[in-house]
Amino acid sequence: MKHQVHVAIQIVPIGGGHPYPIIDKALDVIAQSGIDHRVGAMETVMQGPYDVLMDVAKRAQEACLAAGADDVVVTMKVHARRQGDITWEEKE
């Protein structure tokens, strides 16, 4: 996929104490990546090149494990298009 996509990611840490500080580590990875994203109550949606977003998603999961989660349960959704980019503006 060479066009811009949207990837929604939800990471649920299992074990390791209260989940919010662990989830915050994943959000830090996403924010520090510099990609455009929107944090929601149940998931975070990222916008950018597919391969870049998959790398960020991987690093976000690794951050949760490094922060003490015993396991992570991850749900991801991808919105891609055969021709052209996916944008926030078309969804507003």
C-alpha positions in Angstrom: 0.0 0.0 0.0 1.7 3.2 -1.1 -1.1 5.6 -0.2 -1.9 7.2 3.1 -4.1 5.0 5.3 -5.9 5.2 8.6 -5.0 2.6 11.3 -7.1 2.3 14.5 -5.3 0.6 17.3 -6.6 -0.5 20.7 -4.1 -2.1 23.1 -5.3 -3.8 26.3 -2.5 -4.6 28.7 -3.1 -7.7 30.8 -1.3 -7.8 34.2 1.3 -5.4 35.4 -1.0 -3.2 37.5 -3.4 -0.5 36.5 -3.6 -0.3 32.7 -3.6 3.5 32.3 0.1 4.1 33.0 0.9 1.3 30.6 -1.4 2.6 27.9 0.2 6.0 28.3 3.5 4.5 27.3 2.0 3.3 24.0 0.5 6.8 23.5 3.9 8.3 24.1 5.4 6.2 21.3 2.6 7.3 18.9 3.1 11.0 19.9 6.9 10.8 19.6 6.6 9.2 16.2 5.4 12.5 14.8 2.6 10.9 12.8 -0.8 12.5 12.7 -3.2 10.8 15.2 -6.3 11.2 17.2 -6.7 9.7 20.7 -10.2 8.4 21.5 -11.8 6.8 24.5 -11.5 3.3 23.1 -8.8 3.5 20.4 -6.3 5.7 18.7 -6.5 6.4 15.0 -3.3 7.1 13.1 -2.9 8.6 9.6 0.1 8.0 7.4 1.9 5.5 5.2 0.9 1.9 6.0 4.4 0.6 6.7 5.2 3.5 9.0 2.0 3.0 11.0 2.6 -0.7 11.3 6.1 0.0 12.7 4.6 2.5 15.2 1.9 0.0 16.2 4.6 -2.6 16.9 6.7 -0.2 19.0 3.6 0.8 20.9 2.9 -2.8 21.8 6.6 -3.3 22.8 6.4 -0.2 25.0 3.4 -1.7 26.9 5.3 -5.0 27.5 8.4 -3.0 28.6 6.2 -1.0 31.0 5.2 -4.2 32.8 2.3 -5.7 31.0 2.4 -9.5 31.1 0.4 -9.7 27.8 -1.2 -7.3 25.4 -4.4 -7.9 23.5 -4.3 -5.7 20.4 -7.2 -4.9 18.0 -6.3 -3.0 14.8 -8.5 -1.7 11.9 -7.1 -0.5 8.6 -8.9 1.8 6.1 -7.0 1.7 2.8 -7.9 2.7 -0.7 -6.8 1.3 -4.1 -6.2 4.8 -5.5 -5.6 7.8 -3.3 -5.1 8.8 0.3 -7.4 8.4 3.2 -7.8 11.7 5.0 -9.4 13.1 8.2 -11.3 15.7 6.1 -13.3 13.2 4.2 -14.6 11.7 7.4 -15.7 15.0 9.1 
